[in-house]
Amino acid sequence: MGFFNKLFKQENNPVGTGEKLSKIDLEPCKTEQELIQRFGGIALDKQSDLSEVIGSNNWNVDMTKGEISFGTNLVFPIQVLGTFSHSSETWLWAWANTESGLPESIIQQALQLKKYGEENEIPLLSNSEFDASKDDLHLIGLIASGMFNSSAYYVADYGQGAMVVTIKSDTIDKIRKEDHHRVLTTFPQLISLFEMNHQVALTNYLNAKGYHVAENGNHLSAERDGNRIVAEFDEQFRLTKLNG
């Protein structure tokens, strides 16, 4: 949690029902692990852009407008995924939080995740409430951010609990740095936080960043704009070497 604690010191326009999920028409993911393998790399990559934009500014949420602000000039549309209680250590999806009276317009992503979870039998997405840890907040945030091609996700800690939202903003997207070397720091962070097939996860991450990926057994090479990434894996698909 050291990386996340640093990134989240406290811890789009709202999506319409017609918005399609990123890569959802490919093979459906059937487990949490498959979800983080597919979406985790590119989603964690985007968190660096969010951090650069908001800095150490405090947050404020206006549920009526469906916005989160980090000062007067940084106001972004959000989708609310759900909330985490520090006392009971439980997660509650936004679509199940009927007492809060959340506008339906800001829980569209949560509803789509519920539908996806029901169709593919993924309890993380379909169970309304469950025991959770702070790691699960980031797992959910990364999956949703990557799946919906959000600009980032944010864990807004309000003392008694924390709310996880996704953000869609041209301000964040426009500063996106296609830093070739970011892969070399982002991917090791990702695989240190969650269990996954490293080779599959890196392939998905590089594809999402626009690299041409070639695999030969436990060797992987990827190229984009003259830049090259080389990786090696052991027989259990664990990363043993990553160079750029």
C-alpha positions in Angstrom: 0.0 0.0 0.0 3.0 2.3 0.1 2.6 3.4 -3.5 -1.1 4.1 -3.1 -0.7 5.9 0.2 1.7 8.3 -1.6 -0.6 8.8 -4.5 -3.8 9.3 -2.6 -2.9 11.4 0.4 -6.5 11.2 1.7 -7.7 8.3 1.2 -17.4 12.2 -17.2 -19.6 14.0 -18.2 -21.6 11.3 -16.5 -21.7 8.3 -18.7 -24.9 7.6 -20.5 -26.4 4.2 -20.7 -25.3 4.0 -24.3 -21.5 4.2 -23.6 -19.7 1.0 -24.5 -17.1 -0.6 -22.3 -13.6 -0.6 -23.5 -12.7 -4.0 -25.1 -15.9 -5.5 -23.7 -16.7 -7.1 -27.0 -13.6 -9.2 -26.7 -13.4 -12.4 -24.6 -15.4 -11.6 -21.4 -13.3 -11.7 -18.2 -14.6 -14.4 -15.8 -12.6 -13.6 -12.7 -11.1 -10.6 -10.8 -7.7 -11.7 -11.8 -8.6 -11.6 -15.5 -10.1 -8.2 -15.0 -7.0 -6.7 -13.4 -4.8 -8.4 -16.0 -6.7 -6.8 -18.8 -7.3 -3.3 -17.4 -4.8 -2.8 -14.5 -1.7 -1.7 -16.4 -3.2 1.1 -18.5 -5.4 2.3 -15.6 -2.5 2.5 -13.2 -0.5 4.3 -15.9 -3.2 7.1 -16.0 -3.0 7.6 -12.2 0.4 9.4 -12.7 -1.4 11.9 -14.9 -4.1 12.5 -12.3 -1.5 13.0 -9.6 0.4 15.6 -11.8 -2.8 17.6 -12.4 -4.3 17.7 -8.9 -1.1 17.7 -6.8 -1.7 17.9 -3.1 -5.1 19.8 -3.4 -8.0 18.8 -1.2 -11.1 17.4 -2.8 -14.8 18.2 -2.7 -17.7 16.4 -4.2 -21.0 17.9 -5.4 -23.4 14.9 -5.9 -26.1 17.1 -7.4 -23.8 18.2 -10.2 -21.9 14.9 -10.4 -18.6 16.6 -10.0 -15.4 16.4 -8.0 -13.2 19.5 -7.5 -9.6 20.0 -6.4 -9.7 23.8 -6.1 -11.6 26.4 -8.1 -10.1 25.6 -11.5 -10.0 21.8 -11.3 -13.6 20.5 -11.5 -14.2 17.1 -13.2 -17.4 15.0 -13.9 -17.5 11.8 -12.0 -19.1 8.4 -11.8 -19.6 7.0 -8.2 -18.7 3.3 -7.9 -19.3 2.8 -4.2 -18.2 3.4 -0.7 -16.0 1.7 1.9 -16.7 1.8 5.7 -13.5 2.1 7.8 -15.3 0.8 10.9 -17.0 -2.3 9.4 -14.4 -2.8 6.6 -17.1 -3.4 4.1 -17.7 -2.3 0.5 -21.1 -1.1 -0.7 -21.8 -0.6 -4.4 -23.4 2.7 -5.3 -26.4 0.9 -7.0 -27.1 -0.8 -3.6 -26.8 2.4 -1.5 -30.5 3.3 -1.7 -30.4 5.4 1.5 -28.1 8.0 0.0 -30.4 8.9 -2.9 -27.6 9.1 -5.4 -28.7 10.4 -8.8 -29.0 7.6 -11.3 -26.9 9.6 -13.8 -23.8 9.2 -11.6 -24.0 5.5 -11.0 -24.3 4.3 -14.6 -20.8 2.7 -14.5 -21.6 0.9 -11.3 -24.8 -0.4 -12.8 -22.9 -1.6 -15.9 -20.4 -3.3 -13.7 -23.2 -5.1 -11.9 -24.6 -6.3 -15.1 -21.2 -7.5 -16.3 -20.6 -9.3 -13.0 -24.0 -11.0 -13.1 -23.4 -12.1 -16.7 -19.9 -13.5 -16.0 -20.5 -14.7 -12.5 -18.0 -12.3 -10.8 -19.0 -11.8 -7.2 -16.8 -8.7 -6.8 -19.0 -6.8 -9.2 -22.4 -8.4 -8.5 -22.6 -8.7 -4.7 -24.1 -5.5 -3.3 -22.0 -5.5 -0.1 -19.0 -7.5 1.1 -16.0 -7.5 3.4 -13.2 -5.6 1.8 -9.8 -4.1 2.4 -8.2 -0.8 1.2 -6.5 -2.9 -1.6 -10.0 -3.7 -2.9 -10.8 -0.1 -3.4 -7.9 0.3 -5.8 -8.7 -3.1 -7.4 -12.2 -1.8 -8.2 -11.0 1.6 -9.2 -8.4 0.2 -11.6 -10.8 -2.2 -13.2 -13.5 0.4 -13.7 -11.1 3.1 -15.0 -9.6 0.7 -17.5 -12.9 -0.9 -18.5 -14.6 2.5 -19.2 -11.5 4.2 -20.5 -11.7 6.8 -17.8 -9.1 9.5 -17.3 -8.4 8.2 -13.8 -10.1 7.0 -10.6 -9.9 8.6 -7.1 -10.3 7.4 -3.6 -12.0 10.2 -1.6 -11.5 9.6 2.1 -14.1 11.4 4.2 -13.1 10.1 7.7 -15.7 7.5 8.4 -15.2 5.9 5.0 -14.0 6.4 1.5 -15.8 6.8 -1.8 -14.3 5.5 -5.1 -15.1 7.5 -8.2 -13.9 7.5 -11.8 -13.1 10.8 -13.6 -13.3 11.7 -17.2 -11.6 14.9 -18.2 -9.9 16.4 -21.2 -7.7 18.4 -18.8 -6.1 15.1 -17.5 -6.1 13.4 -20.9 -4.4 16.2 -22.7 -1.4 16.2 -20.3 -1.0 12.4 -20.8 2.7 11.8 -21.3 3.6 8.9 -23.7 6.7 8.3 -21.6 8.3 5.1 -22.9 10.0 4.5 -19.6 6.8 4.8 -17.5 6.2 1.1 -18.4 9.3 0.2 -16.5 8.0 1.7 -13.2 4.3 1.2 -13.6 4.2 -2.5 -14.4 6.4 -3.6 -11.5 4.1 -1.6 -9.1 1.0 -3.3 -10.6 2.3 -6.9 -10.2 3.5 -6.1 -6.6 0.0 -5.2 -5.6 -2.2 -7.9 -7.2 -1.9 -11.5 -8.1 -2.0 -12.1 -11.9 -0.4 -13.7 -14.9 2.5 -11.2 -15.5 2.9 -12.1 -19.2 -0.8 -11.6 -20.0 -1.0 -8.4 -18.0 2.0 -6.8 -19.7 0.8 -7.8 -23.1 -2.6 -6.1 -22.4 -0.9 -3.0 -21.0 1.5 -2.6 -23.9 -1.3 -3.2 -26.5 -3.4 -0.5 -24.7 -0.5 2.0 -25.0 -0.2 1.3 -28.7 2.9 -0.9 -28.8 3.3 -3.7 -31.4 3.8 -6.7 -29.3 5.5 -10.0 -30.3 5.8 -13.0 -28.0 8.0 -16.1 -28.4 7.5 -18.5 -25.5 8.5 -16.8 -22.3 10.1 -13.8 -24.2 8.2 -10.6 -25.1 9.3 -7.6 -27.2 7.2 -4.5 -28.0 8.0 -1.5 -30.2 6.4 1.9 -30.7 7.8 4.9 -32.4 11.3 3.5 -32.4 11.2 2.6 -28.7 11.5 -1.0 -27.5 10.5 -2.9 -24.4 11.9 -6.4 -23.8 10.6 -8.8 -21.1 11.2 -12.3 -19.9 9.1 -14.6 -17.8 9.6 -17.9 -15.9 7.5 -21.0 -16.4 4.8 -19.7 -14.0 4.5 -16.5 -16.2 6.2 -14.4 -13.6 8.3 -11.4 -14.7 12.1 -12.0 -14.5 13.4 -9.3 -16.7 12.0 -5.9 -18.0 14.2 -3.5 -20.0 13.5 -0.5 -22.2 
